C-alpha cells in the first residue's frame, strides 16, 4: 500500500513541464472561481437577501472545486498517456 502511494507521488512529481503549466493555470482559474463564490457567500451572510444568492454561491464554489479536481486528473492522465504508461 505504501509502495503504491510512493509510486503515485513520484508520478505526480515527474509530470512534464507543459502539462504542469496547464494544470497550474487551471488551478489558478479554479481558485478565482472559488474566491468569487466565497465573496458571494460572504455578502449573503452579511446581507441575507435571497436564498437564490446562497444557492448560487454554493453551486459556484462546488464548480470551482470540481474544476480543480478535473484539471489535476486530466493532467495526470494526459501525462500517463503521453508517456505510454497505461
C-alpha positions, -999 to +999 in steps of 0.1 A: +000+000+000+027+025+010+047+014-021+018+023-044+014+057-027+051+065-032+048+055-068+018+078-073+036+107-056+067+101-078+045+101-109+029+134-099+063+149-093+075+138-128+047+154-148+061+171-179+065+208-178+039+219-205+013+197-189+022+210-155+018+246-167-017+239-180-025+222-146-012+252-127-032+277-148-063+255-143-057+256-105-054+294-107-087+296-126-104+273-101-090+294-072-105+325-088-139+308-092-138+297-056-129+332-044-158+347-063-181+321-048-168+329-013-173+366-019-209+359-029-214+337+002-199+364+025-222+390+010-251+367+016-240+361+051-237+398+058-269+408+040-292+378+037-315+389+009-324+358-010-320+321-008-311+321-045-279+341-038-268+314-012-275+286-036-257+304-064-226+309-043-227+273-031-230+259-066-202+282-079-179+270-051-186+234-059-179+241-096-146+257-087-136+226-067-147+203-095-126+223-120-095+219-097-100+181-094-107+178-132-075+197-141-055+175-118-069+143-131-067+153-168-031+165-164-021+132-147-040+111-173-025+131-202+010+126-189+005+089-184-009+085-219+018+107-235+045+086-218+028+053-228+024+040-192-012+029-195 
